Structure formats: C-alpha cells, structure tokens
Amino acid sequence: MHYVGPPFPHTLHLADMPRYKLTLEYDGTGLAGWQRQEGLVSVQGLLEEAVTHFCGEQVTAYCAGRTDAGVHARGQVAHIDLEKAHDAFTVQQAINFHLIDHPLIVVSVEAVSDEFHARFGACRRYYEYVIINRRARSVLDARQSWHLPVLLDIDAMQEAARFLIGHHDFSSFRDSDCQSKSPLKTLEDLSISREGERVILRTHARSFLHHQVRIMTGTLVEVGRGKWKPIRVAEALAARQRSAAGPTAPAHGLCFLRVDYK
C-alpha cells in the first residue's frame, strides 16, 4: 500500500483498548444491510472481517444507525476497539486493503476516547432519498434511486411534508418489525426539492423508526402523483396505524448521509 500526499495527523488513544471512529461509505446493492447475519454479506460482517485480516483481532463494530438491505451510505459512522494501538492512517489503509473487492470503504479514521460511542453519542442523523422523475429509466443512477415516470407535484408534496415535522406519534410510519420502545419521534426537518430530473427528499432527526423515512417517502409520492390530497398525510399521522399511510418506498433510493455528535 503506497500513499503520496501530506501526512495524516493522529491522536493516540489513552485507554487500555484503543478506540477508533470510522466514517464509512458503501453501496448497499446486494448487501443484507448493516447487521451481521449468518450466511449473508453485510456491512458489519465485511468490516469486522477486514479488521481481523488486518490485525488478527476479533472485533465488534458498532454503527450510528443500522441500514436495511439495499440502503446506501455516504457518511455512516462506526467504532471499533483494538487491543493494540495503531496510527489512524494505518488503520484506514489496512482495512481498505482488505475491502478492495467489496462496495465498502473507510473514508476516514480518528482515534477517540472510550467515551465515544457511534450509536449512543449521535444527536442527529441525516438521510436523503433520490427519485429519478422522468419517463425514461436511468441507467447510471438505477442502483441508487427510485424511478418514477409520472411527473410529481413538488409543491403539494412539500405542503404535505409540513404535517410530519415536529414531535409526533409516528405509528403510521413504522414497520411492523420495528423494535423501538416508543413510536414518539421528533422530526426536525423534511424537505422536497426538484434538481433537474431528480426529486430529492432530505430529512434529519435524532433517530428514526424502522422504515420511517421510506414510508414517509412512499406516502408523499402518493401526494405528488395526485392520488392523495396533502391533508390526508395529516389524517394518516393522526390515525396511528400503519395501514393509514402510503406504501414503503424501495430501499435502493435511500442513503444515510451523515451523523452529528455532541
């Protein structure tokens, strides 16, 4: 492994088990999601195997937010603990060397204190959903977008989205397999914009329910298609029943963008 460029600064970990914060990018196509699963290829499984090949240690990788099968990430954050300290650049390059044949890469590595936790320390998570809104399907973006040939009414979708912003019971936008103890969530922002042939939904909150972003997207698309009036989204939210909301949008249009920490 050869690198040409400026040196990468690093800070050595002071705890007994050095902890590293990893920022990850991956194409979720063909992956079983984040969580390690027997007999399936997952992000967690690939990452942990790469670490073992690098240093011989068996580790558990913890992430900021578990993504479903087919969902992508540009700024997923994970952390691992190693028995022996290495500089951050070595950790990044060595792990990436063993991921060369997989749609997963470590964008950056930072040595952190043992008080850092990728999941429990996160205070805001950002997602983006991309729709290709034109008659012809996209060849280049097919794996990372949802193709909808019917022209969407963005103004109506944005009007409907406003009903979802704030602190609500999101039972109607929650998958039946969701393991969250409470359906109460605070959606800090939800916007829809048209950028050329793309319709992009962006949202962030401290946390989300299982499939919440995809169900919100599928529901707002019903408005954009003219099948629903915007007020029906408010009615679906008030119903607190999954059957009241729209369909779940396909996984491949969703991307985990980044995470904020305190």
Secondary structure, DSSP 4 states (H G I P E B T S, - for coil): ----SS--------SSS-EEEEEEEE--TT---SS--TTS--HHHHHHHHHHHHHS-----EESSPPPTT-EEEEEEEEEE-SS---HHHHHHHHHHTTTTSSEEEEEEEEE-TT--TTTTEEEEEEEEEEE-SSSPPSSSGGGSEE--SPP-HHHHHHHHTTTSEEEE-GGGS-TT---S--EEEEEEEEEEEETTEEEEEEEES---TTHHHHHHHHHHHHHTTSS-THHHHHHHHHT-GGGS-PPPPGGGEEEEEEEE-
